[in-house]
Amino acid sequence: MESAVPGVAIELITVSTLPEELGLLRSGDADVCFLWLPVGAAGLADEPVIIPEVVVSDDVLRHWLAEPRPDGRQAPRGPSVRCGCHNVGL
């Protein structure tokens, strides 16, 4: 992964609980995390969602984006990225 984006260093951090993950995000000790939605933290509702570059139905995309949000809004779209899941039978 790091070779695909020269100059970017990736350090993986593993934690056991959602509060630990959210704490790392809030403190700035982590820039990105993978969470199961919903997380129950309204402070994350306006963060953009990274969208994988795979062909999926509108229903699957809405599920990935957790849309509609409880207040009816759409999720803010982040960048779309290639992932290593193209050959996994999605």
Contacts in CASP RR format, 6 or more apart in sequence:
PFRMAT RR
TARGET T0000
AUTHOR 0000-0000-0000
METHOD contacts of the structure
MODEL  1
MESAVPGVAIELITVSTLPEELGLLRSGDADVCFLWLPVGAAGLADEPVI
IPEVVVSDDVLRHWLAEPRPDGRQAPRGPSVRCGCHNVGL
1 10 0 8 1.000
2 8 0 8 1.000
2 9 0 8 1.000
2 10 0 8 1.000
13 24 0 8 1.000
13 29 0 8 1.000
13 30 0 8 1.000
15 21 0 8 1.000
15 24 0 8 1.000
18 35 0 8 1.000
18 39 0 8 1.000
21 30 0 8 1.000
21 33 0 8 1.000
21 35 0 8 1.000
22 39 0 8 1.000
22 41 0 8 1.000
22 44 0 8 1.000
23 29 0 8 1.000
24 30 0 8 1.000
24 33 0 8 1.000
25 33 0 8 1.000
25 44 0 8 1.000
32 50 0 8 1.000
35 44 0 8 1.000
37 66 0 8 1.000
38 66 0 8 1.000
45 69 0 8 1.000
46 76 0 8 1.000
47 76 0 8 1.000
48 75 0 8 1.000
48 76 0 8 1.000
48 77 0 8 1.000
48 78 0 8 1.000
48 79 0 8 1.000
49 64 0 8 1.000
49 65 0 8 1.000
49 66 0 8 1.000
49 75 0 8 1.000
49 76 0 8 1.000
49 77 0 8 1.000
49 78 0 8 1.000
50 78 0 8 1.000
50 79 0 8 1.000
50 80 0 8 1.000
50 81 0 8 1.000
51 61 0 8 1.000
51 64 0 8 1.000
51 65 0 8 1.000
51 77 0 8 1.000
51 78 0 8 1.000
51 79 0 8 1.000
51 80 0 8 1.000
51 81 0 8 1.000
52 64 0 8 1.000
52 80 0 8 1.000
52 81 0 8 1.000
52 82 0 8 1.000
52 83 0 8 1.000
52 85 0 8 1.000
53 80 0 8 1.000
53 81 0 8 1.000
53 82 0 8 1.000
53 83 0 8 1.000
54 83 0 8 1.000
54 85 0 8 1.000
54 86 0 8 1.000
54 90 0 8 1.000
56 64 0 8 1.000
56 90 0 8 1.000
62 68 0 8 1.000
65 74 0 8 1.000
65 75 0 8 1.000
65 77 0 8 1.000
66 75 0 8 1.000
67 74 0 8 1.000
67 75 0 8 1.000
68 74 0 8 1.000
69 75 0 8 1.000
END
